[in-house]
Amino acid sequence: MSYVVDASVVVAACYAPDGFARFGRTRLVAPPLMWSEARSVIRLATTHKRITETDGESAFESLERCRVEKLDPAELGATAWATAKEYGWRRTYDAEFVALARLTGFTLVSLDERLIRAIRKPDRAIHAADA
């Protein structure tokens, strides 16, 4: 089994003591955008004092060495653009994750309830708790 994971899943794993252990040997992939999004979320949590500077550094280090595979197929940009248009999204950020799931045939895993609810067939997205 293989999953496309978004930044919400990866950041949660970076904060967790057991990291990505809950996914076992499942192959985890993400578009290059995920690392920028995750770094931004961690930095924001640190500057807003939701986590300590030490915890922020630890989460950042976990992110930089995480076992998520970066995939950047040539068709990713065009597929994300078409996906955003199809769903009526103004931005392509979420569309990149859906596009990668489409291109690989993998299930998108997220903690973002809004994104999961927005996805419709034939796309497939599940909550990380169900992965």
Phi, psi and omega in degrees: 000148180221146180230146163268123180250140178265178184298328181298320179290316183293317178297316178301319178293324179293331177280332187282142179299327181267004175054239184265013184304326183297341180270357179054231182264009180301135177288128179243129180228160177203155174286159181307328179304330184304319183295320177295316179298314182295316177301318181296318179297315180295316181296318179298317178298324179290312183290332177272005176065024174282337172224159180285162176301320179297315178295323177298316178297319179296315179296318178300314180297321177297319179298313185294337179245014182296159185272011178286132181273130179277121177242133181221068180296151183305329183274359187301311182299312181295321179291321177295318178300311180295322180294316178299318177298314181300317182273353181076024180276140180281336181240159184258003183304300180297326181298331178296322179290317177296318180299317179295322176298319178297315184291329181264338186081011180272161176276137175278131178242130184213161168257359183275098182303321180300315179295315181300317179294329183286333184288135178231165182301145009273001178292153182226126176224140179228157176286144181303329179296336181265357183282000000 
